[in-house]
Amino acid sequence: MKFVAAILSLVAGSAIAATDPVEVLVCVEALCPSCEGFVTDYLIPTASIPGMKDIMKVTYVPFGNAKIDLDAKTVTCQHGDTECFANSYEQCAIDIYPDQDDFLPFVGCVAAIPTQFKMSQDSSFEACAESAGLDFGVIKTCHDDPDRAWDLQVSNSELTPADHEYTPWIVVDGELYDNSSHDLQKAVCDAYAAKGGDGGDACKTAMVM
C-alpha cells in the first residue's frame, strides 16, 4: 500500500509540475495608495500561501502611469520625482534579484512603508533590503548609476501595457484581473485549473470556478 501511495503521489506531483505556472503581471507605482493596498493585502498574502510559488509566476513592474521621453531621456512619474526615485529602487532590486522569492519580500516591505518615508530616503529602502535578506549595497549602486537606472526605466516602461488605464493594473494569464474581486488566490487558481493543472495545497482554500 505504501508503494502504491508513493506512486500516486509521484504521479500527482508530476501532473502539477507539467502545467506551466500562471503568469501574473503586476503593474504598479511606488507612491500609489491603491497599489500599496493591493501589494500588502493581496499580492504578498497570496504569494505566501504554501505551494503558490509553484503555480504562480509574478512579473512585477514598478512604472505605472509614468511618462517616458526616449529622446530627452526623461521620466515623469504621476506622483513626482520622489515616485521615480522609489520606482528605481524597486526596479534595481528586481533586476538584481529576479527570483520572486527574493524580490517580493522587498517590494512588500516598500509598499508597507508610509509614503513620507519613501520620499528620497535611502534608509527606508535599506531597511527593506535587510529585512528581505538582499544586499542593499548592490541595489543602491544600481539605483545611483544613471545609465543603468535609465535602462531599467525603459525596460519597465516597455513591460507596462500601453493600453493600461489605471494602477494597479493586474493581468492574470492574459486576462485583466478585477481589482474589486479582492481574491487574487481564486483568480490564479481558476487560471491554473483552466490550463488543466491541479493547484494542490495552494488552491485548497480557494473557491475555484
Beta strands, then each sheet from edge to edge (+ up, - down):
strand 1: 22-28
strand 2: 56-62
strand 3: 67-69
strand 4: 74-76
strand 5: 169-172
strand 6: 175-176
sheet 1: 2+ 1+ 5- 6+
sheet 2: 3+ 4-
end
